[in-house]
Amino acid sequence: MKQLFFDAAYIGKLHWREPSSAEVQTLAATADEIVCSHHGRAEFCSIGFRKVREGLTTPAAVRGVIAQHLPPRR
């Protein structure tokens, strides 16, 4: 099983078009699993909210993306 560790910036590039997004998506396609630290997940949330402030996405879209990457609440 091939695991790749992605930081928040790489996870963001999987969901929003940014410089180098195509390269990150190509790399991600080679992995069986992508992992990210808890700190990186928190940073990813801030990236999503910044995209909303910039008008590049909606709050609902960010919530959907975050739900894909964060474990469900207990």
C-alpha positions as CSV (number, residue, x, y, z in Angstrom):
1,M,0.0,0.0,0.0
2,K,1.4,3.4,-1.0
3,Q,0.7,6.2,1.4
4,L,1.6,9.8,0.7
5,F,1.7,12.5,3.4
6,F,0.2,15.8,2.2
7,D,0.3,19.0,4.0
8,A,-2.6,21.5,4.0
9,A,-1.3,23.3,0.9
10,Y,-1.3,20.0,-1.1
11,I,-4.7,19.0,0.1
12,G,-6.0,22.4,-1.0
13,K,-4.5,21.9,-4.5
14,L,-6.6,18.7,-4.8
15,H,-9.8,20.8,-4.4
16,W,-9.1,24.2,-5.8
17,R,-7.2,25.3,-9.0
18,E,-3.9,26.8,-7.9
19,P,-0.4,26.9,-9.3
20,S,0.9,23.3,-9.4
21,S,-2.5,21.7,-8.8
22,A,-2.2,19.5,-11.8
23,E,1.2,18.1,-10.6
24,V,-0.2,17.4,-7.1
25,Q,-3.3,15.7,-8.5
26,T,-1.0,13.5,-10.7
27,L,1.0,12.6,-7.6
28,A,-2.1,11.9,-5.6
29,A,-3.3,9.5,-8.3
30,T,-0.3,7.2,-7.6
31,A,-1.2,6.7,-3.9
32,D,-3.5,4.2,-2.3
33,E,-4.0,6.5,0.6
34,I,-3.2,10.2,1.4
35,V,-2.6,11.1,5.0
36,C,-2.4,14.5,6.7
37,S,-1.6,15.5,10.3
38,H,-4.2,16.9,12.6
39,H,-2.4,20.3,12.5
40,G,-2.5,20.1,8.7
41,R,-6.3,19.4,8.8
42,A,-6.8,22.6,10.9
43,E,-4.7,24.6,8.4
44,F,-6.8,23.1,5.6
45,C,-9.9,24.6,7.2
46,S,-8.3,28.0,7.2
47,I,-7.5,27.6,3.5
48,G,-11.1,26.8,2.8
49,F,-12.4,29.9,4.7
50,R,-9.8,32.0,2.8
51,K,-11.2,30.7,-0.5
52,V,-14.7,31.8,0.6
53,R,-13.4,35.3,1.5
54,E,-11.8,35.5,-1.9
55,G,-15.0,34.6,-3.5
56,L,-13.6,31.4,-5.1
57,T,-16.0,29.0,-3.4
58,T,-19.0,28.8,-1.2
59,P,-19.3,28.0,2.5
60,A,-21.4,24.9,1.6
61,A,-18.6,23.7,-0.8
62,V,-16.0,24.1,1.9
63,R,-18.1,22.2,4.4
64,G,-18.4,19.4,1.9
65,V,-14.7,19.3,1.3
66,I,-13.9,19.4,5.0
67,A,-16.3,16.5,5.6
68,Q,-14.3,14.4,3.2
69,H,-11.1,14.9,5.2
70,L,-12.1,15.1,8.8
71,P,-13.4,12.2,10.9
72,P,-17.0,12.4,11.9
73,R,-17.8,14.0,15.3
74,R,-18.6,11.6,18.1
